[in-house]
Amino acid sequence: MPSLRPGLRPWWGPALLCALAAVLAAGLASARPPAPLRWSDPRTWGGRLPQPGQAVTIPRGQRVLLDVSPPLLGALTIQGELLVQDQAGTAPLTLQAGRIDVAGRWQAGQRTQPLRRPLRVVLGLPGRPASGAAGLLTVLPGGTLELWGAQPSRWTQLSRTAPAGSRTLHLLAGVNWGPGTVLALAPSGFDPGEAEQVTVAARSRDGRTLTLRAPLRYRHYGEVTRGVDERAEVGALSRAITVTSPAAARRARQGGSLMVLRGGTLRASGVAFTGLGRAGHKGMYPVHFHRAGLQAHSFVADSSFSEPFNRCLTLHGTQGARVEGNVTFGASGHCFFLEDGTETGNQLLGNLAVQTRATPPGEAILDTDVLAAAFWITNPDNVLRGNVAAGAEHSGFWYSLPPQPQGDGVTPEEARTIRPRRTALGEFRDNVAHSTGHTGLFVDNLKNPPGVLEAPNYSPPRPADFQGLTAYKNRRRGAWLRGTGLRLSRVRLADNAIGVTFAAADAELRGGVVVGESDNRTGPPKPQEPHFPLRGFEFYDGPVAVQDVLFTGFVSTPQRPAGALGALQFSPFFFHPASRAARLRFVNAQPVYLAPRPLPAPEDAGADGYRSAAFLDVDGSVTGHPGSSVLLDTPFLRRPACVGQPAWGAVTCPGSPVSLFAVDLDPQPRAMGPLTVRREDGAGILLRGNPREGPNRSFQTNLWPGPTYALRPAHWPRHLRLAAHHFTGPHPLTLTLAAAPRPARMTLSPGSAAQWRGDHLQLQLRPAQGATSATVDLWF
């Protein structure tokens, strides 16, 4: 820049600087949005206010302030802006329309100044249920809906037990819930129906004691018992902004719906969504992100869902949305619903779902809606942290992972590239599930989609660690996980019929406390089966492991037995003998209980797996003898070195047994079984095989190597494979095929041998060096 000589003024003088400032000020003024026009001013509408039944459009570029309650509108289209603000001394507002489309912006309140003035939005026309597009509030591409209502305090827990008949709730944290606030109060026992809606009559000065208008119908627990927090949750359902349906639509269970499309944005905070959703209609949910794509700027937070007729909130083909701090009550069908397996990167944080009911007959969207989970997850790559599922009819958290996305809107690219069952777990941390009709955390599909034959296993590319689960008062299990590479860590489980079962391989329960029966006594988990034995961890499939866990409160009574460790009762499927227990502690707890099952029964195919159940006590923390196995006490599994444990229904034996599989590989099999396996001292087992349509083709059992065993099927197949697995010692497994025809051909794995002894073929199955399995194939 050139220098200026002293005494000379620059050519841009003060006058020019003033002119530049004026231009800049004018530019800033033009950047400000124009002052909003008032809905109550006829000039806003060209001289005539909107009339009842009219279809009204706010054109692009126009800003309208909703300062009065309009008449019932046939439709409202927002291309410009509709604003709702607090105004001193004004009455509550109501906006009712047959349908509302948001292509521009609708903003009620602001993040920094949430709306305190009550706003009631009614979706649909009076006197008729919602149908077609009627009753829809749709956020269109490019549209933004922002609803900022004054936030009540977030949900909390009781600090003291509230008995039935009481009108007082003592809370863990102070709240701002004033008189008239409707609350959702979670159940404390096994019955989801013990959840209640209650209304506040008065609040103490510190906000930690509430007086209710009516007495409680049920007892609600308020204690931490034996290290497990079973204090009932309570949250507010009332909000300053309410989105609902007309009375006739609610009576017909055909309410309105808020739908967000791709390119639309929803920011909802402090909103009560009540009486919404169309029962039995796919896609018509209270809040529905419909194939909405990336929604990193959208959220539904600190809001409530009550009396929903079809789910609560659905994320369909949506990524990156945040769902936080919401309270639900009385959902019909799965409540928080991730629809088809393409939903990833969403955050479900600190939500409280109270009483999720099965759909009534004829209203189910999915077959599983008649079971109903509070959280239904179809892709594991999402974050679930700090949520509570209280009182779902089936499961609190249900990971139902398809092999590939399932749904009408799935694109070919999504179908080709997304594999939910092989996707890493995003995050599951510090969630709570209690008072469900079945299981707290359920990772399983129950069944595959039509045409899919693979097992419905969740097998992620790296171990999936479900951390910090608290699960109590679940009628069946605290957790059931199917797959490979799964882990439950830092658990707090209590008062479940069964704590944890893995239908899995390479899965483990690591760290935490498991309580059989706590001080929160509410009766047996399965009243129809009062003698059902309580168990903390069930061995099944495998190998699975349990380690670094404290078991307490597993005490047998004359009415029902109990054991910290057990096995999936009477299952026909395989039990891996290398499943293990290590570094366990037992306080006021029987370590093991295995119900007697000496003989097969036709109704469960003989329970082949259960009758050979075994697990390894790695460090002696269960039996007092490191390297010992615990097995069901039957003559076939017992050997001289074993020690009987009558109270356990088990024997403990040094070492680990071998697994024998007999498989019919004939392309057109006939009924090979039952298969008798008899030890040389006369002890035997009758195997019925795994249940399946047609002839059973596979039979398995665990047994000790060393003695000779005779095998006799009902019919010899044309191609028989015998395989022995999990050898740990030097002894071979010696088998004699009783009255078998001479095979036309035979193949043996290295290390094994075969020879004829009279009219019997004798096999010695021994693994090759460095191997743990041996196989022989016979063609008759």
Buried (B, 14 or more C-beta within 10 A) or exposed (E): EEEEEEEEEEEEEEEEEEEEEEEEEEEEEEEEEEEBBBBEBEEBBEEEBBEEEBEBBBEEEBBBBBBBBBEBBBBBBBBBBBBBBBEEEEEEBBBBBBBBBBBBBBBBBEEEEBBEBBBBBBBBBEEBBBBEEBBBBBBBEBBBBBBBBBBBBBBBBBBBBBEEEBBBBBBBEBBEBBEEBBBBBBBBBBBBBBBBBBBBBEBEEEBBBBBBEEEBEBBBBBBBBBBBBBBBBBBBBBBBBBBBBBEBBBEBBBBBBBBBBBBBBBBBBBBBBBBBBBBBBEBBBBBBBBBBBEBEEBBBBBBBBBBBBBBBBBBBBBBBBBBBBBBBBBBBBBBBBBBBBBBBBBBBBBBBBBBBBBBBEEBBBBEBBBBBBBBBBBBBBBBBBBBBBBBBBBBBBBBBBBBBBBBEBBEEEBBEEBBBBBBEBBBBBBBBBBBBBBBBBBBBBEEEEEEBEEEBBBBBEEBBBBBBBBBBBBBBBBBBBBBBBBBBBBBBBBBBBBBBBBBBBBBBBBBBBBBBBBBBEBEBBBEEEEEBBBBBBBBBBBBBBBBBBBBBBBBBEEEBBBBBBBBBBBBBBBBBBBBBBBEBEBEEBBBBBBBEBEEBEEEBBBBBBBBBBBBBBBBEBBBEBBBBBBBBBBEBBBBEEBEEBEEBBBBBBBBBBBBBBBBBBBEEBEBBBBBBBBBEEEBBBBBBBBEEEEBBBBBBBBBBBBBBBBBBBEEBBBBBBBBBBBBBEEBBBBBBBBEBEEBEEBEBBEBBEBEEEEEEBBBBBBBEEEEEBBBBBBBB
